[in-house]
Amino acid sequence: MRNRVRAVRAALAGGIAAALTTPIAYAQSMDEVTVAHRGASTSKLGEGTLPAYKYAVRNRADILDADVRWTKDGPDADNLGTMVILHDATLDRVTNCTGAVSSWLWSEIHDRCRTDTAGQQLMRVVDLLSYANSVGKSVALEIKVGSISDAQAEQLWSAIKNSRIQLQATSSHLDALNKIKKLDAADTTHKISYALIVSGSHNWPSVSTIRKIAPTVHARLTIPADVARSYRLANIKVFLYTGKNASDDAKMIALQPYGVVVDDVARFQQWRDAATGSE
């Protein structure tokens, strides 16, 4: 333990140490779950693409993070729309295409749209789940729309119920989440886990509020230490997002989370290995 603490202290030289409360608490919290934010965001990988998720798996990600939206159409008979992996409501930011995802056919997105980074294809939810299942990884899937029809809830539930899923939503998207929870509660053979995403700079939800929704919370790095501690002491699993550099890493670990969400898993693992002296 002494050597491990010395390694941590050395790695935190140059200002990072200021973010920590105690070196021992830090050293003992270095086994947190690592979540690959949208797979990866690097100069060679487009977020939410298969190469990004493969990169995350190669670099020891525990959970693959993704966002779900619906296109204009889908392979199903009811024309509910295909469920695709994309954070934004539009294709503008990450691809060569423009306009709302919901105004495009999946076949058009598949054939015409490529990420600005590396020219990679977007994915359907079923494609990501198939890959995650093949490599034994869990998926943290956030519902990015405020409401879904009962048919869309059935569609999503049918797709995810046989996979290891943490289904997430912000407070503004709980109507959609609750439709899935209702289906989940009625099913005696499949159960998934849930998480509430909170992004406020103050007015953090109480322990009782979170417990009514989920046993897990994803919180921004701006969360005060005392709030994070109160969640932890109430046996709420706290994930912190999003780590982009060594300073962020130090802030996250100092708060002793259950898990961390990072943009580049390889960069984070290198930092963690150096901090624990495990290289």
Secondary structure, DSSP 8 states (H G I E B T S, - for coil): -HHHHHHHHHHTTTTGGGG-S-HHHHHTTTT-EEEETTS--BTTB-TTSHHHHHHHHHTT-SEEEEEEEE-S--SSTT----EEE-SSSBSTTTBS--SBGGGS-HHHHHHH--BTTTT---EEHHHHHHHHHHHT-EEEEEE-SS---HHHHHHHHHHHTTS-EEEEEEGGGHHHHHHHHHHHHH-SS---EEEEEE--SS----HHHHHHH-SEEEEETT--HHHHHHHHHTT-EEEEEEE-SHHHHHHHHHT--SEEEES-HHHHHHHHHHHHT--
